Amino acid sequence: MDMSVPKKPTPTSTVGRGKAVKFAEAPTFRTYEDEAVHLELGDSLHAYERWPSPTVIVSDGAYGVLGFEGDTSDHLGMPDWYEPHVAAWSRKATGQTTLWFWNSEIGWAAVHPVLERHGWRYVNANVWNKGKAHIAGNINTAKIRRFPVVSEVCVQYVYEPKVDDLTLQRWLYREWKRTGLAMRKANEACGVKDVAVRKYLDQGHLWYYPPPEMFQKMARYANEHGEPAGRPYFSENGRTPMTAEDWTRYRSKFNCPMGYTNVWDRGALHGRERIKVQDVSARAAHLNQKPLDLMRLIIEATSDPGDVVWEPFGGLFSASLAARNLGRRSFSCELDHTYFQLGVARFRGEDV
């Protein structure tokens, strides 16, 4: 019998590959602010508690490819890398918060259990298809033994709100059962044939979030006809029933633009769009710069003007720039002083 103590797993390396651009001097400032953005040089883990609750979080952090100093060397180290951030996001999220998680397929798969454990509910996986132009024409597929990769994923999550420590699906069912009314009476309350029971009170995968006007009808009916001893029903404070407006706070925002699907055919960045510092290197300044139009797409779909956008891993602050252009307020951090300076230059309109 082997009584040896199992070895602890060796942490994956976080020593990044060499950057194309690296400024020798750190900036003389650590924050940049205007009327719409707050950008910091530092670790977002030390900033979350100071930021207002987000409507949108755009995460573009570790990919497990040593893309930057602090990135992991493979996907195995990514759950530990992301866990403290995900926990902090959950503490500040509301029922209206949407998370957009950019990564590789294997990176997302590794982190998905962490997100679920902290209350994030998967909605949809979107694929950025960069096209064949993204790969070299003479790539050796016999050597790599797979199809060339021309994609990344941007996965949509929403924060799962709870009332009395129950999901909305379970809470709605519990509240109606508390009334003592027959289930079919929910249809009468909503003025429908069978939708309320079949969708709004369903306890399986067919459950639908009741529109605010339907929720208010159910709440009003329950408090007028339900057992007097149990009133108020559908209340979050135990004193008054929730209104339609109250109910909207428990659902994330989403407005799908016409013509879009979950596959985004959009070529990789090139030309003037790709940030370079010509005096230093002809190569791109950042390995993983995202297109502004895709950042605009996801932010506009899940927020309204004036809403708060978080970009925890700023890089060149593409999400923050898109947010400002859309009239949102953005909060972001970046650890690397070179990326921080290059990103701030975009807001100042400076050539880099």
N, C-alpha and C positions, 0 to 999 in steps of 0.2 A: 504494500500500500504506500502510495507516494504521499508523504506528509509534508513535502516542501511547501513553503509559502508562495502563492502565486505572485509573479512579478507585476509591479504596477506598469500600466501601459506607458510607453515613452511618448511624451507630448510631441505633436507635430511641430516642425520648425516654424518660426515666425520671422526669420531673417529674409527680407525681401530681395528680389533681384535688383540689379543696378538700374537707376532711373535715367532716362534720356536727358532730363533737365534737373539740375540740383543747384539751387542758389547757396552760395557759401555763407552769406549773411542772413541772419534771422531778421524779420521785420521789426521796426521800432514800435509797432502797434499790435495789439492782440484782438481787437474787435473792430468790426466795420458795421455801421448802422446807417440806415436812412429811414424814410417814413414807412417802408414796407418790410425791410429785412434786418435781421440781427445775425451776424456771422462772427464766429469765435475761432481763435486758434487754440485748440485744446481738445480734451476728451469729452465727448457728449455725455458720458456717464456722470460727469460732475455738473452738467447743465440742465438735465431734464427737469429736475424739481423746480428750477427757476423759470422754465418756459410755461406758457399757458397751454391748456389741454388742446391736443391737435384734432382737427377734422381729418387730416390726411398725414400719413407718414410714408415717406419714400425712402426705402432702405436699399442702399447700393454699397454694401460693405465687403466683408471677406468673401472670396470665391474659392479659397483653397488652392490657389495657383501661385502663391508668393508674388502677387501683383504689386505689393507695396510692403514697406517695413511694418510688420505687425500682422500681415495676412498669414494664414496657415499654409502649410506645404501640401495639404490634401484635405479632402472633405471630412476626414475622421476627427479633426480638431475643431470643426466649425460649430457643433452644438455648444461646446464650452465657451467658444469665442462669443457667440450670440446670446447665450442665456442671460447674462446680467442686463443686456440691452432690452431684450424682450420683456423681462420682468419689469423693468422701468417703464416701458411703453404701456404695459397693462395697468400700471398704477395710475397713469395719467389719461388713459383712453376713456372714451364715453361710448354710449350706444351708437353714436354717429360717426365713429372713427373708422376709416378705411386704411389698411396697410397695403402698400405695393412693394413686394419683395423681389428685387432683381437678383438673379443668380444663374448659375449653370444648372442643368437638370439634376446632377448628382449632389450639388451643393444645396439646392432647395430640398431634395429628398432627405438629406441629413438633418436639416434644421426644422423641417415640418413638425416632427413630434414635439419639439420645444415650443413652437408656436401654439400648437393645440393644447399643450399642458398649461399654458398661461392664458387660455381663454380666447385665442384667435380662431375664428371659424373660416375654413377654406371656402372660397367662392368660385374661383376660376383661374386656370393657368393660361396665360397669354404668351405667345411665342413671337419674338422679334426675329424675323427671317431677313438676314442681311444680304442674301443672294450669293451667287457663285463668284461674283467679283471680290468677295471677301477673302477668298483663298487664292494661293499661288497656283498658277496654271500647271506647274510641274510637280504638284504635291505627290509624294510617294505613298499611295494607298496600300501597296503591298507591305510597306514597312510599318505604317501606323495600324494596319489591319482593322480598319473601320471606315465608315463613310466620313468624309470631311465635315467638320462642324461649322455651320454658318448661322447658328442661332443662340439666343439667350432666352430665358423665361422671365416674365414679370408676373408674379402670382398675386392675385387679389385676395385679401383676407378682410374680414370685418370683426370688430371686437364684439364678442357675445355678451350682451347686457343681461343682467339678472335682477329680479325683484324677489325679495325674501329668500335670496340664495337659490332661486329657481330660474331656469331659462324661461323666456317669454312663452314658449310653447307649453311648458308644464304649468306655469303660473296662470295663464288664461284658463286652462282646463280646471285647475284647482279652484279658482275663484268662481267659475260657473257651478261647479259641483257644490260649493259652499252655500249657494243660494237655495238649494233644495228643489230647484226647478228642473223639469224634464229637459233632456238635451235638445229635443226638437223645438223647445221654446226659444232657443237661440236663433233659429231661422225666422221665427215670428218677430223677434226683436229687431232683426236686420232687414225684414221685409223681403226675404228671399225664400226660394223653395227648399233648398237643402245645402246651400253653400256654407252657411255658418258652421253646421255640425261637421260637414265633410271636409272643410278646409281649416277654418279658424280654430276649431277645437280638436282637430285630429291629433293623435299622439304618435303618428308614424312619419314616414318620409314625405307624405303628401301635405304636410302642414303648410299653411300660408300665413304670412304676417297680415293681420286685418288692416285694411286702409283706415286712416284716422276716423273718417266719418262712420265706418262700421263699428269700430271699437267704441265710439261714443254712444252709438245706439245700444250696443250690448250692455255697457255700463249703466246707462240710464234705465233700461228695462230691468236689469238685475236689482238696482236699488229701489225701483218702484214696486216690483212684484216678488222679490226674493224674501226669504225669512227675515223678519225685522231684527231678530236677535243678532244676525251676522253682519248687519250693515255697519260701515259702508263696504260695498264690494268694489273690486277693481280700484283699490286705493293704494298709493305708495307710501302715504304718511299715516294711515290709520284713522284719518279724520274726514277727508273729502275724497270723492271719486276722482280719478284722473280724467282730464279733458282730452279732446282730440289733439290739442296743441301739446299737452304733456306727452302723449303717446308718440308723437313724431320724434321726440328726443331719444327714443329707443330704437331708431332705425338709421342705418348709414345712408348717405346720399348717393344717388347714381342716376346719371342722365347719359344714355348711350348716344353718341353722335351718329348721324345717318351714314350708312355704308360701311361701318367698321365691324369686323369680326374679331375673334381671339387670335388671329394670325396677322401680324403686322409686317407687310412686305415693305421694307424700308432699308435702302442700302446703308452700308457702314459709313461713318463719317469720313469725309475727305476734303481736300482743298481748304478754302478759307474757314470752313466750319470747324475744322479740327485745330485745336489750340497747339501752336508750336512756338518756340523761341528761336527764331532763325539764327540769331547771333551765337547760339549755344549748340543747337542740334537741329538737323532737318527732320528728325523723328518726332512723332507725336509726344507732347509733354506728359500726357496721362494715358495709361494703357487702356482704360475702360470708360472713356468719356461717352456720355449718353446724348442722343440727339435732343435738341430743345423741343422739337415738335412732338416727340413721344412723351416727354415729360409734361408738356402742355396738355396732351390728350388725357392722361390719367388724372391729372390734377383738376382739370375742368370738368371731367366726368363725375367726380366725387366730392366736389366742394362748391361753395358759392363765394362771390366777392366778399372780402372781409374775413373769411375763414382762415384758420391757422394751419400752416403746412410745416411739418418737421422734416429736415434732411439730416439725420444723425451722422452720416459719414459723407461730409460735404464734397470732398474731391475738388472739382472745379466749380461746384455750386450750381450745377445745371438745373436741378429741381427748384432751387431758390430763385434763380433767374426767371424760370418759367412762371413760378408763383407770383413774383413781383409784376411781371408783364400782364398777368391775369387779374391783378387787383387783390391778391391774397397777401397775408402776412406770413413770412417765413422765418424759421429759426434753424440755425445749422452750426455744426462744429467741424473742424478739420484738424487732425493731429500734425500733418506734415506742413512745415512752414513754407516750402516751395509751392505746393499746391494751393495753400491758403493765399499766398500773394498773387498767384496767377488767377485764382478765382475772383479775388477782390478786384483785380484789374478789369474784369469783365463788367462789373457793376460801375466802375468809374469811367468806362468807355476808353480805357487805355490800350494801346497796342502792346502786345506781348511777343 
